[in-house]
Amino acid sequence: QKKRTRRKDSVPNLSFENIGGQQRSKEELKEALDFLIHRTKLHDYGIRPIKGILLSGPPGTGKTLMAKAAAHYTDSVFVTTSGSEFVEMYVGVGAQRIRELFQEARTGAKRSKKNSAIIFIDEIDVIGGRREGSQHREYDQTLNQLLTEMDGITTDQDIQVLVIAATNRKDMLDFALLRPGRFDRHISVDLPDKKARSMILHLHTKNKPLAEGVEIEQLATETFGFSGAQLESLTNEAAIYAMRDKSDVIRQEHLSQAIDKVMMGEKTDREATQ
Ligand code: ATP
């Protein structure tokens, strides 16, 4: 049974304020999104619309969050899929799914009375990996269909569609995807620095019973190299330690234990894949 990503044609309830750090990426993204918001103006000037934005960066840095926040910011319906959904599909089925995805985006927007739709494709590298020589290409038709659909986007359509794709293998992508008029806006979403880690930790402990005197700044220093997803996991693990201890509050020691747990977890994962 193939895993099917659930698609929802509604506007996500997640804004850029819910994402810690990533200041520069957020600004770049908003700037590109303003084109979507002011598309009538673009049409008047004969400027071609932005059709695709590529978010690249390590796992767990908030690319999916950024795409959702983009839909919230532009009041667009959000339709999502992942490259992994296309693995081992029969020839032609992938292309058909891409067609459906665009249809779904347009009908979803119409149904919700919105002017725009954002299609989010996570792990775009699965279908958009570089074509080498004449080697058999499993995803050719799927990728071609995506390019065809994107080429068909114009500013005078009732519903403006924007495709946001995410990858942590930008160097592997086919050049055809990166050409002007396709994914020609690239935004990198990197690992958080200390200030950003502190912001993310604040966001994820906001609704948790932290003991007085817990030093978030100290934690931010100790979590060098952690992604947003790992920081979220750390706060969750710390809460579990506190609960096991029958402590009403999460103390610094629970957080320290959780740092070790998250770091060990990563190590075990790495060993398992070696
Ligand atoms: P992947 O490449 O693995 O798909 P991603 O970059 O899309 O990862 P997300 O799915 O957006 O990462 O993040 C996973 C979870 O990590 C989020 O649901 C959130 O809890 C947390 N997270 C990641 N980055 C941030 C951030 N900058 N601010 C707040 N939470 C974050």
Boltz pocket constraint, residues with backbone or C-beta under 6 A from the ligand:
constraints:
  - pocket:
      binder: B
      contacts: [[A, 18], [A, 19], [A, 20], [A, 21], [A, 22], [A, 57], [A, 58], [A, 59], [A, 60], [A, 61], [A, 62], [A, 63], [A, 64], [A, 65], [A, 66], [A, 122], [A, 166], [A, 168], [A, 200], [A, 203], [A, 227], [A, 228], [A, 229], [A, 230], [A, 232]]
      max_distance: 6.0
